[in-house]
Amino acid sequence: MGSAGTGSSFVGNRSEFCSGAGGQRLKRVREQLVPTVAVGLFLSAFLAGCSGFFINPSIGSTYISPASATIATSDTVQLVAHGVYANGSQNEISGDSVSWSSSEPTIATVTSPGGLVTGVSVGTATITATTTATVPGSGCKDVVSLGPPIQLQKICSGTSTQTFIATVNVSVTASDVNRAVITTTQSSTVSQATATISGAPATLQFYAYADGDASNDVTQAVTWTSSNKSVATISSGLSGGNGLVTSVAAGTTNITASTTNSTGQVVNSQTIVLTVQ
């Protein structure tokens, strides 16, 4: 009988709650929940659609464009530092956020801030862009306060200051490059179509000259490419020693050289077909 009475009371209370005074209380609860839930859903959708809008993504790495450059003495080239961020975006880093330096100011100088390189004398200089940024730690969470007023915060533990460094080689020549010829004969400007190297491993030095002038050696300034690295590789992008081919196995590969002059024009050499016997 006791249990039956309890069940009857429960049913009665439920009925009362869903009608009359109880119904009014339920209505008020619903009226309070609807805007709260609506705001929560709105914020969730808004934050999902605007990821990183309130919180700037942290920087992960930097690079410089152009990736290399060749200028004549007294000419200039503008370098730009870029940041690659945690959310995959890439943006230019400007102003005092990045400092610039040259490994060889007697060959090329660079303004800091600014990144404007000026050729001083023939040679190659490494230009460095250094960026310091605050990187959030791994313990980060977004905190949303419904207020009023509504507040959005990102709270991170273990934040740190990190330094990001990017470098490019800038080569300075006697005159700007408009044409390039490559050869295996030093001081020769005769266009060469083929070359041979015996055995593997073995080496063969290639040279590059600008505008038909044997005194305008751009061997260290150009970017060297081997079309088939399983046959032979060629050194490129170093501070010195570029253009050295090392044979890997018998076969053929195409050797080419290219550079970007101060006007932004890409200058390509002729192709030399290298045969490894």
C-alpha positions as CSV (number, residue, x, y, z in Angstrom):
1,M,0.0,0.0,0.0
2,G,2.9,2.4,0.8
3,S,4.5,1.8,-2.5
4,A,1.2,2.3,-4.3
5,G,0.6,5.5,-2.5
6,T,4.0,6.8,-3.4
7,G,3.4,6.0,-7.1
8,S,0.0,7.8,-6.9
9,S,1.7,10.8,-5.3
10,F,4.3,10.9,-8.0
11,V,1.8,10.9,-10.8
12,G,-0.2,13.5,-9.0
13,N,2.8,15.8,-8.6
14,R,3.9,15.3,-12.2
15,S,0.4,16.3,-13.3
16,E,0.4,19.3,-11.1
17,F,3.8,20.3,-12.3
18,C,2.7,20.2,-15.9
19,S,-0.4,22.3,-15.3
20,G,-1.3,25.3,-13.2
21,A,1.4,26.8,-11.0
22,G,3.8,24.0,-11.9
23,G,3.2,24.7,-15.6
24,Q,4.1,28.4,-15.0
25,R,7.4,27.4,-13.3
26,L,8.2,25.1,-16.2
27,K,7.5,27.8,-18.7
28,R,9.8,30.2,-16.8
29,V,12.6,27.6,-16.8
30,R,12.1,27.1,-20.5
31,E,12.2,30.8,-21.2
32,Q,15.5,31.1,-19.3
33,L,17.1,28.1,-21.0
34,V,16.2,29.1,-24.6
35,P,18.3,32.2,-24.8
36,T,21.2,30.6,-22.9
37,V,21.3,27.6,-25.2
38,A,20.8,29.9,-28.3
39,V,23.8,32.0,-27.3
40,G,25.9,28.9,-26.6
41,L,25.0,27.5,-30.0
42,F,25.7,30.8,-31.7
43,L,29.1,31.2,-30.1
44,S,30.0,27.6,-31.0
45,A,29.1,28.2,-34.6
46,F,30.7,31.7,-34.7
47,L,34.0,30.5,-33.2
48,A,34.0,27.5,-35.5
49,G,33.5,29.7,-38.5
50,C,36.0,32.3,-37.4
51,S,38.9,30.2,-36.1
52,G,41.8,32.4,-35.2
53,F,39.7,35.6,-35.5
54,F,39.9,36.4,-31.8
55,I,43.1,34.5,-31.1
56,N,46.1,35.1,-33.4
57,P,47.6,31.7,-34.4
58,S,51.2,31.1,-33.3
59,I,54.1,31.2,-35.7
60,G,55.8,27.9,-36.6
61,S,58.5,28.8,-39.1
62,T,59.7,31.6,-41.4
63,Y,61.1,31.9,-44.9
64,I,62.4,34.6,-47.2
65,S,61.3,35.5,-50.7
66,P,62.8,35.4,-53.2
67,A,64.6,32.2,-52.2
68,S,67.8,33.5,-53.9
69,A,68.8,36.6,-55.9
70,T,71.5,37.8,-58.2
71,I,72.2,41.6,-58.6
72,A,74.9,43.7,-60.0
73,T,77.0,46.1,-58.0
74,S,75.1,49.1,-56.9
75,D,71.8,47.4,-57.7
76,T,69.2,46.5,-55.1
77,V,66.7,43.7,-54.4
78,Q,63.9,43.7,-51.9
79,L,63.7,40.7,-49.6
80,V,60.5,39.8,-47.7
81,A,60.2,37.6,-44.6
82,H,57.1,35.4,-44.3
83,G,55.7,33.5,-41.3
84,V,54.1,30.1,-41.5
85,Y,51.5,29.8,-38.7
86,A,50.0,27.0,-36.8
87,N,46.7,27.1,-38.7
88,G,48.5,26.8,-42.0
89,S,48.2,30.4,-43.1
90,Q,51.2,32.4,-44.4
91,N,51.7,36.2,-43.9
92,E,54.4,38.8,-44.5
93,I,56.4,39.8,-41.4
94,S,57.2,43.5,-41.6
95,G,58.6,46.4,-39.7
96,D,60.5,46.0,-36.4
97,S,59.2,42.4,-36.0
98,V,62.1,41.1,-38.1
99,S,65.8,42.1,-38.1
100,W,68.1,41.7,-41.1
101,S,71.9,41.1,-41.3
102,S,74.5,40.3,-44.0
103,S,77.3,37.8,-43.6
104,E,79.5,39.9,-45.9
105,P,78.7,43.6,-45.8
106,T,81.6,44.3,-48.1
107,I,79.7,42.2,-50.8
108,A,76.1,43.1,-50.0
109,T,74.5,45.3,-47.4
110,V,70.9,45.0,-46.1
111,T,68.7,47.5,-44.3
112,S,67.2,46.6,-40.9
113,P,64.4,47.0,-40.6
114,G,63.5,46.9,-44.3
115,G,65.3,43.9,-46.0
116,L,66.5,46.0,-48.9
117,V,69.8,44.5,-50.2
118,T,72.4,46.5,-52.1
119,G,75.3,45.0,-54.1
120,V,78.7,46.4,-53.1
121,S,81.2,44.1,-54.8
122,V,81.4,40.8,-56.7
123,G,80.7,37.7,-54.5
124,T,78.0,36.0,-52.5
125,A,76.6,37.1,-49.2
126,T,74.1,35.2,-46.9
127,I,71.3,37.4,-45.8
128,T,69.6,36.4,-42.5
129,A,66.1,37.4,-41.2
130,T,65.6,36.9,-37.5
131,T,62.1,37.0,-36.0
132,T,61.3,36.7,-32.3
133,A,57.8,35.5,-31.4
134,T,55.9,34.4,-28.4
135,V,54.8,30.8,-28.8
136,P,51.9,29.4,-26.6
137,G,52.6,26.2,-24.6
138,S,50.7,23.0,-25.2
139,G,48.3,23.6,-22.3
140,C,45.9,26.0,-24.1
141,K,42.2,26.3,-23.9
142,D,39.5,28.7,-25.1
143,V,37.4,30.2,-22.3
144,V,33.9,31.6,-23.2
145,S,32.1,33.7,-20.6
146,L,28.4,34.3,-21.4
147,G,28.5,37.5,-19.3
148,P,27.2,40.0,-19.5
149,P,29.3,41.0,-21.3
150,I,30.4,38.1,-23.5
151,Q,34.1,37.5,-23.2
152,L,36.4,35.3,-25.2
153,Q,39.9,34.3,-23.9
154,K,42.6,31.9,-24.8
155,I,44.5,30.8,-21.7
156,C,47.8,29.1,-22.2
157,S,50.4,27.7,-19.8
158,G,54.0,27.3,-20.6
159,T,54.3,30.1,-23.2
160,S,57.8,30.8,-24.4
161,T,59.7,33.2,-26.6
162,Q,61.4,31.6,-29.6
163,T,63.6,32.9,-32.3
164,F,63.1,32.0,-35.9
165,I,65.9,32.4,-38.5
166,A,65.7,32.2,-42.3
167,T,68.5,32.8,-44.8
168,V,69.0,33.3,-48.5
169,N,72.1,33.7,-50.6
170,V,72.4,36.9,-52.6
171,S,75.1,36.9,-55.4
172,V,76.6,40.1,-56.7
173,T,78.0,40.2,-60.2
174,A,79.9,42.8,-62.2
175,S,76.8,43.4,-64.3
176,D,73.2,42.3,-64.2
177,V,72.5,38.9,-65.7
178,N,70.4,38.8,-68.9
179,R,71.9,35.6,-70.4
180,A,73.8,32.7,-68.9
181,V,76.1,30.1,-70.5
182,I,77.3,26.9,-68.7
183,T,80.3,24.9,-69.6
184,T,82.8,22.4,-68.2
185,T,85.7,24.6,-69.5
186,Q,86.8,27.4,-67.2
187,S,86.8,30.9,-68.7
188,S,85.0,29.7,-71.8
189,T,81.8,31.3,-73.0
190,V,81.2,28.9,-75.9
191,S,77.8,27.2,-75.6
192,Q,78.3,23.5,-74.7
193,A,75.7,20.8,-75.4
194,T,77.2,17.6,-74.0
195,A,79.6,16.4,-71.4
196,T,80.9,13.0,-70.3
197,I,82.1,11.6,-67.0
198,S,83.6,8.2,-66.4
199,G,82.7,5.9,-63.6
200,A,81.0,6.5,-60.3
201,P,81.6,8.1,-58.0
202,A,83.5,10.7,-59.9
203,T,83.3,14.5,-60.1
204,L,83.3,17.2,-62.8
205,Q,83.2,20.9,-62.3
206,F,80.7,23.1,-64.2
207,Y,81.0,26.9,-64.7
208,A,78.5,29.6,-65.5
209,Y,79.2,33.0,-67.2
210,A,76.9,35.9,-67.7
211,D,76.2,37.8,-70.9
212,G,79.0,36.2,-72.9
213,D,81.7,37.7,-70.6
214,A,84.3,35.3,-69.2
215,S,85.1,37.8,-66.5
216,N,81.5,37.8,-65.2
217,D,81.6,34.4,-63.4
218,V,78.2,33.5,-61.9
219,T,79.0,29.9,-61.0
220,Q,78.3,30.6,-57.3
221,A,75.3,32.8,-58.1
222,V,73.1,30.4,-60.2
223,T,70.9,27.6,-59.1
224,W,72.2,24.3,-60.6
225,T,69.9,21.4,-61.4
226,S,70.4,17.8,-62.4
227,S,67.3,16.3,-64.0
228,N,68.2,12.7,-62.9
229,K,69.8,12.6,-59.5
230,S,70.0,8.8,-59.7
231,V,72.6,9.3,-62.4
232,A,74.4,12.5,-61.1
233,T,74.0,15.2,-58.5
234,I,75.3,18.8,-58.7
235,S,76.0,21.1,-55.7
236,S,73.9,24.2,-55.5
237,G,72.9,26.9,-53.0
238,L,76.1,26.7,-51.0
239,S,78.3,29.7,-50.0
240,G,80.9,28.2,-52.3
241,G,81.7,25.1,-54.3
242,N,78.6,25.2,-56.5
243,G,78.4,23.5,-59.9
244,L,80.3,20.4,-58.9
245,V,78.8,17.2,-60.4
246,T,79.1,13.9,-58.6
247,S,78.3,10.8,-60.7
248,V,76.1,8.1,-59.1
249,A,75.4,5.5,-61.8
250,A,75.6,5.0,-65.5
251,G,73.1,6.9,-67.6
252,T,72.3,10.5,-68.8
253,T,71.0,13.6,-67.0
254,N,70.4,17.2,-68.0
255,I,72.4,19.9,-66.3
256,T,71.0,23.4,-66.2
257,A,71.5,26.6,-64.3
258,S,69.1,29.5,-63.6
259,T,69.0,32.7,-61.6
260,T,66.7,35.6,-60.9
261,N,68.2,39.1,-61.8
262,S,67.4,42.4,-60.1
263,T,64.4,43.1,-62.3
264,G,62.8,39.8,-61.2
265,Q,63.4,38.1,-64.6
266,V,64.3,34.4,-64.4
267,V,67.4,33.7,-66.6
268,N,67.9,30.1,-67.7
269,S,71.1,28.6,-69.3
270,Q,71.2,26.2,-72.1
271,T,71.0,22.5,-71.2
272,I,74.1,20.2,-71.1
273,V,73.4,16.5,-71.5
274,L,75.7,14.7,-69.2
275,T,76.5,11.1,-69.8
276,V,77.9,8.9,-67.0
277,Q,79.7,5.9,-68.6
